[in-house]
Amino acid sequence: MTKFISRFANDESGATAIEYGLIAALIAVALITVLGTMSTSLKGTFQKVSDKLTAANTAP
């Protein structure tokens, strides 16, 4: 039993998995932030194109 507890205390494989999980979460938060900012910019660009196309179609 003492040997099992000693091996369990020295096992660091779970710590590695947690570190990878934290890195993946950080990357996900960064991607969500960047894509959220870009989507607002893209929406504005497409709105400008739509407005110009509408104006071109209504001009004599």
N, C-alpha and C positions, 0 to 999 in steps of 0.2 A: 504494500500500500504506500509506503514511504517513497519507493522508487517511482511509482505512478505519479504522485504529487510532485516530485522533483522534476520529472520529465514534463509534466503539464506546466509548471512554473517557468521552465526554460524554453518552451515551445513559442516561437515568435511568428509562426505562419499566419496566425489570425491577425496579428498587427499589420502584416503586409497586405492582407486583403482589405483591411480597414483603410490603409493608406491609399490603395488603388481606388477604393470607393469614394474617398474624399477628393481625390484628384478628378475623378469622373464627374462628381457633383460640381466642382469648381469650373470645369470646362463647360458643363451644361448651363450654369448660371451665366458665364461669359457669352456663350452662344445666344442665349435667350435675350440678353441685353443688347448685343450687337444686331441681331436680327430684328428686334423690336424697333431700334433706331432706324435701321435701313428700311423697314417696311413703311414707316412714316414718310421718309424721303421718297421712296418709290411711289407711294400713293399720291404725293404732291406732283411728281413728274408726270404720272399718267393723267392726273386731273388737268394739268396744263395742256397736254397733247389733246385731250378730249375737248377742252374749251376751244383750242385753235381749230380743230377739225369741224366743230359745230359752227364756229364763226365763218370758216371758209365755205361751208355748205349753204349758209344763209346769205352770203354776200351775193350781190347781183352779178 
